[in-house]
Amino acid sequence: MYDRLKGFRDFYPEEMAARREIIDTVEAACRRYGFRETASPHLERAEMWTDKSGDDIVEELYAFEDKGGRHVTLTPELTPTVARMVAARQQELSKPIKWFSTRPFWRYEQVQQGRFREFYQTNIDIFGSSDPRADAEVIALGAELLTDLGLDADDFEFRVSHRDILGAVLRSFDADVAVRDAVRAVDKSDKISEAEYHDLLHDAGLSYDQAAEFDDALTATDRDSLGELADFAGTDEAAAAVGNLEAVLDAVDEFGAGDYCELSLETARGFDYYTGVVFECFDSTGEVSRSVFGGGRYDDLIESFGGQPTPAVGFAPGYSTLPLLLDRAGVYPEESLTTDYYVLQVGDTTAEAAKVARELRALGHVVETDVAGRSFGAQMGYADSIDAETVVIVGEQDLAEGQYTIKEMDSGDQTTVPVDEFPPESGRPTYEDYE
């Protein structure tokens, strides 16, 4: 027997039924907001990542040379791919472009809770709008898809920040600070000690006193504090970034999602391409210790792939971490198989049983029938194992009398129904309809 690769998972039918319910709920919310589904290759040129992040990133990729001598990789994320797609047809696409896509990705990294080497997520993006309402809409959609899954305001929170505020405050210090490195330090701040955090800020160019001052400045948790932070930085850049964040928060309130959000300037998101508002979703109770998902604005990315300057904002709920939150809140879908009907054959009734199964399926029901030549008892055992609600027994003796037997599996009760009355033209007939 071959072992499954580390960091990869199998999903058996019961597990997949629960996952499919979650994915369908997320995608239904996307469609209600007018997002359109896309699909894209799972293999891309590795240069799409190495050109932006350096050759060292290859260590995190499933990259190789294909038979044509091209350096390719299984995609570790969708953002570069979707940026390439927009850039390729930028003049033809109506703005704003609202897309979503559910698919797998691959990263060679340490396996831990909620993190695997193959993982699935739904990417949700708006291209072509710099209006704060675009940022607010993706946050509102994120909140709505979570409430659709059965969560409420006591279960999750969005921590909202702004990368340009962080950059403006850092540049206000009299220091030669590497803003990118300092922002990466902010992104790690809740995972390391204060001393380690200040060490990273010092490595980025701040003195230890400045690191402490910067750390204190990020404790702003309300609008008044934001104004004070803009005054602290004392630059037009800071004032503009604060104004933008306030406008986004106002729009989030208008979308009805304000109760799910809190200001958290210590939220930074680790990817370098973020340019404005960023946010992360967390378990309000803290039992799920890591971010459930996150997103934000990345206005420069399309241009970096050869397209025209195009503002963009998006997020990506993943199906490794999201189930952790649903399970903690007690709303993870039941992992079970359900079947509306099992059509059971007794004697030489194969053709008649197939006809009944066809007619029930044509009405939209989930129907199984015997395909293995099993005995009556074996068929009943199988019907029970697939949680069939109703068994339709098609037997030679019943047919001779012009009827079928309808059996309710939960109670074991059964009755007969005339052949010409089953199934009706609509509905889901069960034992109760004929008792």
Legacy VTK file of the C-alpha trace (Angstrom):
# vtk DataFile Version 3.0
C-alpha trace
ASCII
DATASET POLYDATA
POINTS 435 float
0.000 0.000 0.000
1.140 3.526 -0.754
1.023 6.144 1.991
-0.628 9.515 1.411
1.849 12.377 1.034
2.373 14.561 4.088
0.300 17.753 3.943
-2.242 16.298 1.496
-5.686 15.005 2.452
-8.345 12.565 1.270
-12.009 13.451 1.649
-14.416 10.530 1.833
-18.093 10.988 0.865
-19.357 11.945 4.351
-16.586 14.535 4.805
-17.027 15.813 1.276
-20.768 16.297 1.794
-20.034 18.711 4.659
-17.302 20.510 2.685
-19.591 20.830 -0.342
-22.288 22.430 1.824
-19.776 24.997 3.092
-18.395 25.773 -0.373
-21.880 26.025 -1.887
-22.910 28.468 0.859
-19.840 30.656 0.270
-20.330 30.661 -3.497
-24.054 31.420 -3.182
-23.202 34.542 -1.171
-20.705 35.596 -3.858
-23.332 35.241 -6.566
-25.862 37.298 -4.600
-23.359 40.171 -4.602
-22.880 39.890 -8.360
-19.501 38.144 -8.405
-18.943 35.932 -11.465
-17.117 32.607 -11.401
-13.796 32.086 -13.202
-11.406 29.169 -13.641
-7.679 29.193 -14.314
-4.707 26.815 -14.799
-3.217 25.061 -11.815
0.229 25.330 -13.413
1.909 28.680 -14.135
5.342 30.027 -14.992
7.425 30.140 -11.821
8.691 33.587 -12.844
5.307 35.009 -11.843
6.503 34.509 -8.263
10.306 34.617 -8.472
10.320 37.939 -10.374
8.382 39.569 -7.521
9.760 37.751 -4.480
13.199 36.494 -5.528
14.548 33.022 -6.245
14.405 32.025 -2.578
10.621 31.626 -2.830
11.207 28.502 -4.943
11.829 26.672 -1.669
8.140 27.242 -0.839
6.828 26.183 -4.254
6.118 22.908 -6.009
8.292 24.110 -8.897
10.029 22.091 -11.611
11.212 22.196 -15.229
8.641 20.828 -17.667
9.394 18.830 -20.826
9.611 22.051 -22.821
12.357 23.392 -20.560
10.048 25.936 -18.904
10.384 26.705 -15.201
6.833 26.109 -13.916
5.077 25.698 -10.578
1.822 24.501 -9.134
0.118 27.746 -8.126
0.645 28.721 -4.442
-1.996 31.504 -4.601
-4.393 33.017 -7.150
-3.597 36.734 -7.041
-0.812 36.740 -9.687
-2.911 34.476 -11.935
-6.018 36.636 -11.742
-3.860 39.741 -12.250
-2.505 38.131 -15.429
-6.061 37.349 -16.584
-7.229 40.931 -16.034
-4.163 42.395 -17.745
-4.720 40.132 -20.792
-8.243 41.471 -21.478
-8.264 44.718 -19.610
-9.821 46.805 -22.387
-12.638 44.297 -23.016
-13.815 43.842 -19.430
-16.568 45.979 -17.917
-15.526 47.710 -14.706
-15.724 46.996 -11.898
-14.706 43.400 -12.504
-16.134 41.153 -9.773
-14.789 37.611 -9.870
-14.632 34.563 -7.609
-12.996 31.176 -7.986
-12.805 28.060 -5.795
-9.813 25.794 -6.420
-6.759 24.104 -4.867
-3.310 25.608 -4.268
0.046 24.169 -3.240
2.798 25.428 -0.945
5.711 23.442 0.411
5.629 24.543 4.045
5.465 23.195 7.581
2.228 21.305 8.194
0.313 22.526 11.256
-3.233 23.187 12.486
-5.275 24.615 9.627
-2.306 24.599 7.235
-1.620 21.937 4.632
0.571 21.681 1.542
-2.472 21.313 -0.674
-5.353 23.553 0.320
-8.572 24.909 -1.147
-9.940 28.428 -0.987
-12.394 30.754 -2.686
-10.739 33.906 -4.018
-13.078 36.908 -4.208
-11.886 40.115 -5.915
-13.086 43.469 -7.248
-10.939 45.118 -9.942
-11.367 48.620 -11.302
-12.722 50.565 -8.308
-10.787 52.624 -5.775
-14.000 53.721 -4.052
-14.086 52.887 -0.301
-17.400 51.135 -0.950
-15.525 48.421 -2.866
-13.423 47.661 0.233
-16.581 47.773 2.346
-18.431 45.414 0.007
-15.843 42.647 0.270
-15.840 42.989 4.071
-19.661 42.892 4.112
-19.653 39.845 1.841
-17.156 38.160 4.162
-19.438 38.790 7.127
-22.526 37.631 5.242
-21.079 34.351 4.076
-20.062 33.599 7.673
-23.539 34.350 9.015
-24.991 32.228 6.190
-22.889 29.385 7.606
-24.558 29.816 10.994
-22.104 32.115 12.800
-22.997 35.388 14.542
-21.267 38.469 15.936
-20.188 36.566 19.055
-18.287 34.044 16.933
-15.993 36.125 14.730
-14.513 39.588 14.235
-12.827 41.429 11.399
-9.714 43.336 12.449
-9.371 46.228 10.021
-6.205 48.248 9.381
-4.499 50.322 6.684
-1.017 49.652 5.304
-0.488 53.284 4.282
-1.092 54.440 7.866
1.628 52.066 9.053
3.983 53.303 6.337
3.266 56.968 7.072
3.907 56.560 10.799
7.131 54.637 10.166
8.399 57.283 7.742
7.627 60.025 10.275
10.499 58.845 12.471
13.915 60.383 11.993
15.382 57.085 10.870
16.388 55.231 7.725
13.663 52.640 8.157
12.974 49.753 5.794
9.191 50.087 5.740
8.572 46.695 4.150
10.587 44.899 6.830
8.923 46.897 9.604
5.439 46.093 8.291
6.379 42.418 8.143
7.402 42.735 11.792
3.974 44.184 12.609
2.368 41.200 10.892
4.302 38.866 13.213
3.772 40.921 16.378
0.969 38.797 17.855
2.969 35.587 17.372
6.208 36.652 19.108
7.258 38.336 22.334
7.441 42.108 22.674
11.239 41.920 22.895
11.444 39.890 19.687
9.041 42.319 18.005
11.149 45.324 18.994
14.247 43.492 17.785
12.673 43.118 14.355
11.704 46.809 14.277
15.265 47.684 15.296
16.602 45.484 12.478
14.308 47.442 10.121
15.973 50.736 11.119
14.200 52.082 14.210
15.975 52.676 17.488
14.617 50.705 20.436
13.012 53.869 21.816
11.393 54.522 18.431
10.257 50.885 18.270
8.516 51.260 21.616
6.970 54.572 20.519
5.756 53.032 17.271
4.326 50.049 19.155
2.423 52.372 21.487
1.115 54.416 18.555
-0.577 51.347 17.053
-2.862 50.855 20.041
-5.476 53.166 18.445
-8.850 51.452 18.683
-11.376 54.196 17.766
-11.891 57.094 15.357
-10.529 59.704 17.800
-7.349 57.683 18.131
-7.029 57.592 14.343
-7.093 61.388 14.221
-4.426 61.523 16.886
-2.329 59.071 14.893
-2.564 61.272 11.803
-1.422 64.215 13.929
1.410 62.085 15.318
2.720 61.350 11.804
2.047 64.926 10.711
2.029 64.223 6.975
-0.482 64.502 4.146
0.083 60.793 3.470
-1.037 59.890 6.980
-4.057 62.205 6.843
-5.147 60.749 3.475
-4.745 57.164 4.700
-6.719 57.884 7.875
-9.449 59.560 5.811
-9.627 56.544 3.516
-9.886 54.100 6.398
-12.631 56.183 8.026
-14.546 56.248 4.728
-14.282 52.463 4.425
-15.516 51.971 7.995
-18.427 54.350 7.320
-19.354 52.323 4.218
-19.067 49.061 6.160
-21.640 50.483 8.589
-23.912 51.330 5.654
-23.583 47.758 4.368
-24.713 46.532 7.790
-21.428 44.836 8.735
-20.060 47.351 11.248
-20.868 45.131 14.235
-18.407 42.550 12.940
-15.451 44.957 12.625
-12.938 46.500 14.974
-10.036 48.837 14.336
-6.706 47.018 14.716
-3.629 48.768 13.340
-1.527 45.834 14.513
-3.082 43.894 11.629
-0.743 44.248 8.650
-1.023 41.173 6.357
2.336 39.751 5.343
2.174 40.023 1.556
4.101 42.946 0.069
1.498 43.729 -2.595
-1.093 45.155 -0.169
-1.414 48.932 -0.538
-4.316 50.207 1.583
-7.037 48.768 3.777
-6.312 45.249 5.021
-8.351 42.999 7.287
-8.266 39.603 8.932
-11.046 37.433 10.335
-10.494 35.886 13.778
-12.383 33.633 16.136
-13.804 35.999 18.767
-13.200 33.462 21.529
-9.553 32.920 20.612
-9.921 29.134 20.567
-8.889 29.141 16.910
-5.616 30.945 17.482
-4.742 31.829 13.907
-6.410 34.046 11.330
-9.372 32.332 9.664
-8.868 34.348 6.465
-7.873 37.818 5.370
-7.674 40.251 2.497
-7.270 43.843 1.492
-6.457 46.302 -1.241
-3.662 45.753 -3.785
-3.826 48.602 -6.294
-0.408 48.110 -7.934
-0.509 44.433 -8.810
-2.192 44.513 -12.240
0.266 47.139 -13.446
3.160 44.979 -12.239
1.929 42.254 -14.605
1.946 44.543 -17.617
-1.587 45.885 -17.398
-2.884 49.389 -17.021
-3.037 50.820 -13.468
-6.053 49.080 -11.918
-7.218 49.336 -8.315
-8.149 46.022 -6.728
-9.421 44.631 -3.441
-10.284 41.108 -2.347
-10.073 38.269 0.150
-9.914 34.485 0.219
-11.704 32.242 2.751
-9.899 28.908 2.937
-11.339 25.470 3.641
-8.586 24.423 6.047
-9.090 27.197 8.618
-12.783 28.049 8.100
-13.948 24.584 9.265
-11.975 25.104 12.505
-14.135 28.141 13.316
-17.373 26.409 12.280
-16.517 23.390 14.393
-15.633 25.534 17.416
-18.969 27.365 17.106
-20.894 24.113 16.739
-22.236 24.873 13.253
-20.038 22.611 11.132
-22.363 20.671 8.796
-23.088 17.087 9.714
-20.814 14.627 7.945
-23.418 12.204 6.653
-24.881 10.758 3.496
-28.546 11.292 2.716
-30.701 9.635 0.066
-34.317 10.395 -0.756
-35.246 6.986 -2.196
-33.847 3.510 -2.585
-35.718 1.477 -5.216
-35.488 -2.156 -4.095
-35.895 -5.027 -6.543
-37.488 -8.362 -5.671
-37.435 -11.030 -8.365
-37.327 -10.244 -12.078
-38.268 -6.558 -11.771
-35.098 -4.851 -13.015
-36.776 -2.964 -15.865
-39.682 -1.747 -13.713
-37.343 -0.690 -10.875
-35.167 1.231 -13.351
-38.295 3.015 -14.653
-39.308 4.070 -11.119
-35.760 5.292 -10.397
-35.726 7.330 -13.634
-39.059 8.958 -12.857
-38.016 9.896 -9.309
-34.699 11.321 -10.524
-36.551 13.350 -13.149
-38.361 15.035 -10.252
-34.991 16.072 -8.798
-34.688 13.464 -6.045
-31.565 11.565 -4.937
-32.275 7.960 -5.878
-30.330 4.711 -5.774
-31.275 1.212 -6.893
-29.530 -2.159 -6.919
-26.647 -2.579 -9.371
-25.052 -5.636 -7.761
-27.731 -8.364 -7.894
-28.094 -8.489 -4.102
-30.678 -10.211 -1.941
-33.630 -8.433 -0.342
-31.851 -8.295 3.016
-28.596 -6.998 1.507
-30.480 -4.279 -0.364
-32.271 -3.193 2.835
-28.968 -3.088 4.673
-27.470 -0.917 1.965
-30.510 1.411 1.966
-30.024 1.857 5.710
-26.282 2.553 5.288
-26.930 5.401 2.836
-29.627 6.859 5.115
-32.419 6.388 2.574
-35.579 8.105 3.817
-37.973 5.952 1.784
-37.612 2.544 0.168
-39.805 1.765 -2.839
-40.094 -2.020 -3.078
-40.714 -3.220 -6.624
-41.621 -6.913 -6.244
-43.052 -9.469 -8.650
-46.058 -10.214 -6.458
-46.835 -6.505 -5.897
-46.582 -5.811 -9.627
-48.990 -8.635 -10.354
-51.444 -6.763 -8.124
-50.640 -3.390 -9.761
-48.864 -1.832 -6.777
-45.565 -0.930 -5.137
-44.690 -1.094 -1.420
-43.553 2.140 0.227
-41.455 1.722 3.395
-40.449 4.503 5.817
-36.967 3.615 7.019
-36.972 5.485 10.343
-40.126 3.851 11.693
-40.189 0.681 9.619
-43.825 1.359 8.679
-44.911 0.426 5.172
-47.939 0.520 2.917
-48.842 -0.056 -0.726
-49.607 2.400 -3.515
-51.119 1.796 -6.984
-48.528 1.752 -9.766
-50.394 4.435 -11.731
-50.282 6.839 -8.736
-46.533 6.663 -8.071
-44.643 8.807 -8.451
-46.918 11.834 -8.827
-45.922 14.627 -11.202
-44.414 16.731 -8.430
-43.482 16.622 -4.766
-41.597 14.082 -2.715
-44.060 11.300 -1.859
-43.319 9.299 1.283
-45.073 6.702 3.427
-47.147 9.418 5.157
-48.736 10.386 1.855
-50.211 6.885 1.384
-50.795 5.494 4.863
LINES 1 436
435 0 1 2 3 4 5 6 7 8 9 10 11 12 13 14 15 16 17 18 19 20 21 22 23 24 25 26 27 28 29 30 31 32 33 34 35 36 37 38 39 40 41 42 43 44 45 46 47 48 49 50 51 52 53 54 55 56 57 58 59 60 61 62 63 64 65 66 67 68 69 70 71 72 73 74 75 76 77 78 79 80 81 82 83 84 85 86 87 88 89 90 91 92 93 94 95 96 97 98 99 100 101 102 103 104 105 106 107 108 109 110 111 112 113 114 115 116 117 118 119 120 121 122 123 124 125 126 127 128 129 130 131 132 133 134 135 136 137 138 139 140 141 142 143 144 145 146 147 148 149 150 151 152 153 154 155 156 157 158 159 160 161 162 163 164 165 166 167 168 169 170 171 172 173 174 175 176 177 178 179 180 181 182 183 184 185 186 187 188 189 190 191 192 193 194 195 196 197 198 199 200 201 202 203 204 205 206 207 208 209 210 211 212 213 214 215 216 217 218 219 220 221 222 223 224 225 226 227 228 229 230 231 232 233 234 235 236 237 238 239 240 241 242 243 244 245 246 247 248 249 250 251 252 253 254 255 256 257 258 259 260 261 262 263 264 265 266 267 268 269 270 271 272 273 274 275 276 277 278 279 280 281 282 283 284 285 286 287 288 289 290 291 292 293 294 295 296 297 298 299 300 301 302 303 304 305 306 307 308 309 310 311 312 313 314 315 316 317 318 319 320 321 322 323 324 325 326 327 328 329 330 331 332 333 334 335 336 337 338 339 340 341 342 343 344 345 346 347 348 349 350 351 352 353 354 355 356 357 358 359 360 361 362 363 364 365 366 367 368 369 370 371 372 373 374 375 376 377 378 379 380 381 382 383 384 385 386 387 388 389 390 391 392 393 394 395 396 397 398 399 400 401 402 403 404 405 406 407 408 409 410 411 412 413 414 415 416 417 418 419 420 421 422 423 424 425 426 427 428 429 430 431 432 433 434
